[in-house]
Amino acid sequence: MTNTEKTEEPRSYTLGAALREDWPVGILFLLALAAAVWIFPTLPERVPVHWNIHGAIDGWGSRAFAVFGMLGFFAGIYALLVLLPLVDPRRGSYSRFLPTYRLIRLASVVVFVGIWGVMLAVARGVPVRIDIVVPAVVSVLFIILGNVMGRVRQTWFIGIRTPWSLANEEAWRLTHRASGPVWVVGGIIGLVGALIGGVVAFVAMMVGAIGAGVFSVVYSYFAYKKSLATGSSSLSGVSS
């Protein structure tokens, strides 16, 4: 057992504990809701909700959708992140990386709410370079995920879930340890592109994200083959 496993095995995952520990997320959503109520009357009926790869607006929506619809959507994603472990057949695995999973939830919400706030700022007439800010923020999220990926344990909902990583715990471990640095590099590529902006920012972000994703999938296959060759047992069952 590694030191990481020893420090991340304090208790089982429960909804109540997750919500209590996610108090920064609750405060963030409350502040966002207060901002939404304040800013809603000040916006025009139609506001920008989508930008092309050049950073130009190419999609419009109602202010209700932009303010409350988008915020509700992001809150729904957070709710899934909190609730999915409760129905995961490998629920017991979450107790082995509770602090890491809490960080993943927090980082995801900060990114979502941050992008939502930037959209509303643009709707208010604030000169924001969407083609720079969004790729930069998404790339930072990739860097954060890459840094903690090696701590994620085998689950059905969180992590790099391929047929090979799910079939064998050693393949899962090898895949996540190898993929973490690659995701960090992918995020750095996206950040470098964001410094330039425009099409370059979008292409760099996609190259980093797709490259890291493809590497993870392909590596998981070879990790699975390696684990079989070394005699690691298959752990494809639902218990943990």
N, C-alpha and C positions, 0 to 999 in steps of 0.2 A: 504493500500500500504506500502510495506517495504522500508527501507532506500536504499536497493540495487536497487529497482525498480526506486526510485526517482533519483538516481545518474546515471542510465543507460537509460534514456529516453530523450536524447537531440534532436534527429533528426531522420529522416527516413534513411534507408539503401540505399545508392546509389553507383554505381560503381566507379565514380570519387572520392568520399570521401574515399572509401575503399582503392583504389590504393594510394591515397595521404598519408593516415595514415599508409599504409604498406610499407613506404619507407625503413625500415630496411630489409624487405624481398627483395625488389628490389636491394639494395646494396649487400645483400648476394648472390643473383643469379648472379649479375654482377661479383662479385669476383670469384664465382664458375666457371662461363664461362671463365674468364681470366685464371684461374688455369687449366681448361680443355684444352684450346688452348695451354698452355705452356707444359702440361704434356703429351699430346697425342703423339708427336713424340718420346718421351723417353720410351714409353711402348712397350713390345713385341706384336706381332700380336694377340696372344691368352693370355687372362688374366683370373684369377679366378673371377667367378661371383656368386658362391653359395658354402655354407659350410654345412656339416652335423651336427648333434647334438653333435658330438665329437669335432667340431671345425676344422675338416679336409676338405680340398677342394674336392668337388665332382661334380663341374660344371664349365665349361669354356666357354668363349664367345669371340667375336672379341673385339679389343680395341675400335672400333667405337661405338659398343653397350654399353660397360662398361662406356665410357667417356661421349659421347653425347646422346646415347639412354636413359641411366638411368637418366641423368640430365633432359632430355626433358620429361621423364615420370613423374618425381617429379614436374616439372614445370606445367605439365598438371593437376596434382592433386591440386596444389595451384590454378590454374585457375578455377577449378570446385568449390573450396571452396569460391572463390570470386563471381562466376557467379550464382551459384545455388540459393542464396537468391532472385535474380531478378525474378526467375520463380516460386518461392515458393508461393503457395496459401496463406500461412501465412506470407507473406513478412513483414507485419507490426510488427510482433513479434520481429524481429531482432533489432528494435530500442530500445528494452527494455534490450538488453544485448550486445550492440555494443563493449564496451571495452573488454568484456569477449570473444566475437567471434574473435576479433582482436588478442587476446592472443593465442587462439586456433590455428589460422592460422600461427602465428609466431612460436609457439612451434613445430607445425607439420613440417614446412619447415626446421627449425633448425635440427630436428631429421633426416629428409630425407637426407638433404645435408651432415649432419655429417656422416651418414652411408655410403653414396656415397664416401665421402672423405676417410674414413677408407678403403673401398674396393680398392681405387686407391693407397693408401699407401701400402697395401699388394702387389698389382701388381708391385709396385716399389721396393719391397724387404724389406720393413720396417717390422720388427717383431712385429705384432699386434695380440693379442689374440682375434680373432673374437668371440670366444665362451664366452668371458667375456664382451667385449665392446658392442656388439649389444644387448644382453639381458639387460645390465645395462641402455643403452640409451632408449630402449623401455619402461623399467620399470619407468624411470624418467618421460617419457611422460604420463604414466598412473597416476603417482602421481600428475602431473600438472593438468590433466583433472579432476581427482577426486576432487581437491581443488576448481575448478571453476564450477563443474557440477551443483551445486545448483542454479546458476545464469542463467542457460540456460532456455529460454522460449520455449513454444510449437511451433515447426516447423515440417515440413515434411522431412527435410534433416539432421538436426543437433540434436544430443542428443539421448536418449534412446527411440527409436520409436517402440513401440509395439502396437497391436490393442487396448490395454487398456489405455496406456498413451496418445495415440492420440485421443481417444474417449472422454476424460474428462480432463479438464485443472487441476483440483485438483489432479487427479491421476498422471498427469505429474509432478506436483510440489512435491508431496510426494515421487514419485519414484526417482527423481533426488536428492532430499535432503538426502534420505536414502542411495542412491547408491554412492554418492561422497566419504564418508569415506571408503566404501568397496573397491572402486577402488584405493584409497590411500594405503590401506592395501595390495591389490593385487600387487601394484607397489613395496612396501617394500619387499614383499616375493620374487619378481623377483630380486631385488637388492641384497638381502641376498644370493640368489642362484648364482648371478653373481660373488660374491666374491670367490666362489668355482670354478666356471667354468665348462667346459665340459658338460656332460649329465645333471648334477645337475642344471646348469644354465638354460638350455633349459626347463627342466621339471618345475622348479620353476616359470619361466616366464609364461609358459602355464597354470600352476595351478592357478597362480594369475589372469591371463587374463580371462580364462574360468570361474573360480569361480566367479569373479566379474560380468561377463556377465550373467551367469545363475541367480545369485542373482537378478540382475536388472530386468530380464524378469519375474521371478517368483514374485518378489515384486510388479511389476507394476500391476499384476492381482489382488493381494490382496488390493493394493491401490485403484484400480478401484472399487472393491466391497465396500471398506470402504467409498469412496466418494459417492457412490449411497446410502449407508445406512444413511449417514449424510445429504442427500438431495442436494448434489452439482449437478449443472446442467451439462448435457452433452454438450460438445462443439466440436462436430465432424464436424461441417461445415467448409468451406474453408475460410471464412472471419475472420479477426482478428482486 
